C-alpha cells in the first residue's frame, strides 16, 4: 500500500497543496481501515465499494491490503475544486509511484456518476478499459463502475 495524503488550503487567494506518499507498515492496518471507512461514510460515491461491505472485512484482509496494494485517493474540498489541485496531486502521485519501479501500469475504478473525476483521470493519461454494470449498490440505487488504466 502506498498512502498518498494530499493536504490543501487557501490563503489570501493562493492555493497550496502538499503530497505525502509512503508505505505504511502492516501494523498500521487499523489506522488505514479507520480512514478508509470514514471516507466510505462521508463520500460513498467516490469509492467502488460500500461501507456495509468493508465493515465486514476481517483483520487479515485489512493487513493484506496494506502490504500488497498500492492505494491512492485524490480528493479536494468542494471550494477548491476546478482550480487544478486534483491534477497537481495526481501528477505528483503518478510520478512518485513510477519511481518505486517494477510497475508497468496503474489501474483504477471510478463510479460512472463521477464525471469530473473521470475527466481528471483522462486528462492525466488514463484510458477506459471497461465498464462493470451495476457494480455498486448504494442508497437503493445501482451505479456502474468504469475501469481505467495508464501505462507508466
SEZARO-761686 format. One line per field, with one value per residue (C-alpha): residue number from 1; residue in one letter; chain; x, y, z. Coordinates in steps of 0.2 Angstrom, whole numbers, plus 2048, in hexadecimal, padded with zeros to 3 digits. Example, Ala and Ser with C-alpha at 12.3 -4.5 7.8 and 13.67 -1.06 7.14 Angstrom:
<sites>
resi = (1 | 2) .
resn = (a | s) .
chain = (A | A) .
xx = (83E | 844) .
yy = (7EA | 7FB) .
zz = (827 | 824) .
</sites>
This chain:
<sites>
resi = (1 | 2 | 3 | 4 | 5 | 6 | 7 | 8 | 9 | 10 | 11 | 12 | 13 | 14 | 15 | 16 | 17 | 18 | 19 | 20 | 21 | 22 | 23 | 24 | 25 | 26 | 27 | 28 | 29 | 30 | 31 | 32 | 33 | 34 | 35 | 36 | 37 | 38 | 39 | 40 | 41 | 42 | 43 | 44 | 45 | 46 | 47 | 48 | 49 | 50 | 51 | 52 | 53 | 54 | 55 | 56 | 57 | 58 | 59 | 60 | 61 | 62 | 63 | 64 | 65 | 66 | 67 | 68 | 69 | 70 | 71 | 72 | 73 | 74 | 75 | 76 | 77 | 78 | 79 | 80 | 81 | 82 | 83 | 84 | 85 | 86 | 87 | 88 | 89 | 90 | 91 | 92 | 93 | 94 | 95 | 96 | 97 | 98 | 99 | 100 | 101 | 102 | 103 | 104 | 105 | 106 | 107 | 108 | 109 | 110 | 111 | 112 | 113 | 114 | 115 | 116 | 117 | 118 | 119 | 120 | 121 | 122 | 123 | 124 | 125 | 126 | 127 | 128 | 129 | 130 | 131 | 132 | 133 | 134 | 135 | 136 | 137 | 138 | 139 | 140 | 141 | 142 | 143 | 144 | 145 | 146 | 147 | 148 | 149 | 150 | 151 | 152) .
resn = (x | x | x | x | x | x | x | x | x | x | x | x | x | x | x | x | x | x | x | x | x | x | x | x | x | x | x | x | x | x | x | x | x | x | x | x | x | x | x | x | x | x | x | x | x | x | x | x | x | x | x | x | x | x | x | x | x | x | x | x | x | x | x | x | x | x | x | x | x | x | x | x | x | x | x | x | x | x | x | x | x | x | x | x | x | x | x | x | x | x | x | x | x | x | x | x | x | x | x | x | x | x | x | x | x | x | x | x | x | x | x | x | x | x | x | x | x | x | x | x | x | x | x | x | x | x | x | x | x | x | x | x | x | x | x | x | x | x | x | x | x | x | x | x | x | x | x | x | x | x | x | x) .
chain = (A | A | A | A | A | A | A | A | A | A | A | A | A | A | A | A | A | A | A | A | A | A | A | A | A | A | A | A | A | A | A | A | A | A | A | A | A | A | A | A | A | A | A | A | A | A | A | A | A | A | A | A | A | A | A | A | A | A | A | A | A | A | A | A | A | A | A | A | A | A | A | A | A | A | A | A | A | A | A | A | A | A | A | A | A | A | A | A | A | A | A | A | A | A | A | A | A | A | A | A | A | A | A | A | A | A | A | A | A | A | A | A | A | A | A | A | A | A | A | A | A | A | A | A | A | A | A | A | A | A | A | A | A | A | A | A | A | A | A | A | A | A | A | A | A | A | A | A | A | A | A | A) .
xx = (800 | 806 | 7FD | 7FB | 7F5 | 7F1 | 7EF | 7E9 | 7E4 | 7E0 | 7E9 | 7E5 | 7E0 | 7EF | 7ED | 7F9 | 7FA | 805 | 808 | 80E | 811 | 817 | 816 | 80F | 814 | 807 | 804 | 7FC | 7ED | 7E1 | 7E5 | 7E3 | 7D2 | 7CC | 7D0 | 7C9 | 7B9 | 7B7 | 7B9 | 7AC | 7A0 | 7A3 | 7A5 | 79E | 79D | 7B0 | 7B3 | 7B0 | 7AA | 79E | 7A0 | 794 | 79F | 7B0 | 7AB | 7A9 | 7BB | 7C6 | 7D6 | 7E0 | 7D9 | 7DD | 7EF | 7F0 | 7EA | 7F7 | 805 | 801 | 7F7 | 7FB | 7ED | 7EB | 7DD | 7DD | 7D0 | 7CD | 7C1 | 7B2 | 7B8 | 7C8 | 7C2 | 7C5 | 7D5 | 7E1 | 7E5 | 7DF | 7EA | 7FA | 7F7 | 7F4 | 803 | 80E | 806 | 809 | 81B | 81F | 817 | 821 | 831 | 82D | 832 | 82B | 81A | 814 | 803 | 7F7 | 7E5 | 7D7 | 7C4 | 7B9 | 7A6 | 79E | 794 | 7A5 | 7A6 | 7B3 | 7BE | 7BE | 7C3 | 7D1 | 7D8 | 7D6 | 7DF | 7ED | 7EF | 7E3 | 7D9 | 7C8 | 7CA | 7B9 | 7A9 | 7A2 | 78F | 786 | 795 | 791 | 781 | 77F | 770 | 764 | 76C | 778 | 787 | 793 | 7A6 | 7B2 | 7C3 | 7D2 | 7E4 | 7F4 | 805 | 813) .
yy = (800 | 811 | 81E | 82E | 83C | 84D | 85C | 86D | 87E | 88F | 89E | 8AF | 8A8 | 89D | 88A | 87F | 86C | 85F | 84D | 840 | 82E | 820 | 80E | 80C | 7FC | 7EE | 7F2 | 802 | 7F8 | 7FE | 811 | 80D | 804 | 813 | 81F | 815 | 812 | 824 | 828 | 81B | 823 | 835 | 834 | 823 | 826 | 82A | 817 | 807 | 7FE | 801 | 805 | 7F6 | 7EA | 7F0 | 7F1 | 7DE | 7DB | 7D1 | 7D7 | 7CC | 7D4 | 7E6 | 7E0 | 7D8 | 7E8 | 7F3 | 7E8 | 7E3 | 7F1 | 802 | 80D | 81F | 82B | 83D | 848 | 85B | 865 | 86B | 87E | 879 | 86F | 875 | 87D | 870 | 868 | 857 | 857 | 85D | 850 | 842 | 846 | 846 | 836 | 82E | 834 | 82D | 81C | 81B | 81E | 80E | 803 | 7F2 | 7F9 | 7FA | 802 | 809 | 803 | 80B | 80A | 819 | 81B | 820 | 82E | 837 | 840 | 84D | 83F | 835 | 845 | 847 | 836 | 838 | 848 | 83F | 831 | 824 | 81A | 811 | 7FE | 7F9 | 7FC | 7F1 | 7F3 | 7F6 | 7F2 | 7FD | 7FD | 80C | 815 | 80A | 80D | 804 | 80D | 807 | 807 | 80C | 803 | 80E | 80B | 815 | 80D | 815) .
zz = (800 | 7FC | 807 | 7FD | 808 | 800 | 80A | 803 | 80A | 803 | 809 | 803 | 7F2 | 7F1 | 7F0 | 7F8 | 7F7 | 7FF | 7FA | 805 | 7FE | 80A | 80D | 81E | 828 | 82A | 83C | 836 | 82F | 83B | 837 | 825 | 828 | 832 | 825 | 817 | 820 | 824 | 812 | 80D | 81A | 815 | 802 | 7FC | 7EA | 7E9 | 7ED | 7E3 | 7F3 | 801 | 813 | 818 | 80E | 814 | 826 | 825 | 81F | 82B | 833 | 827 | 818 | 81E | 822 | 811 | 808 | 811 | 80C | 7FA | 7F3 | 7ED | 7F3 | 7EE | 7F0 | 7E8 | 7F0 | 7F3 | 7FC | 7F2 | 7F3 | 7EC | 7DD | 7CB | 7D0 | 7CA | 7DB | 7D6 | 7C7 | 7D1 | 7DE | 7D1 | 7C7 | 7D6 | 7DC | 7CB | 7CB | 7DC | 7D9 | 7C9 | 7D3 | 7DD | 7CE | 7C9 | 7C3 | 7B1 | 7B4 | 7C0 | 7C0 | 7C9 | 7CA | 7CB | 7CD | 7BC | 7C4 | 7C9 | 7B8 | 7BE | 7C6 | 7B5 | 7AC | 7B8 | 7B5 | 7A2 | 7A2 | 7AB | 79F | 7A5 | 799 | 79B | 79A | 79F | 7A8 | 7B6 | 7B5 | 7C6 | 7CF | 7DF | 7E8 | 7F3 | 7FA | 7F1 | 7E0 | 7D5 | 7CE | 7C0 | 7C2 | 7B5 | 7B4 | 7AE | 7AC | 7A8 | 7A3 | 7AC) .
</sites>
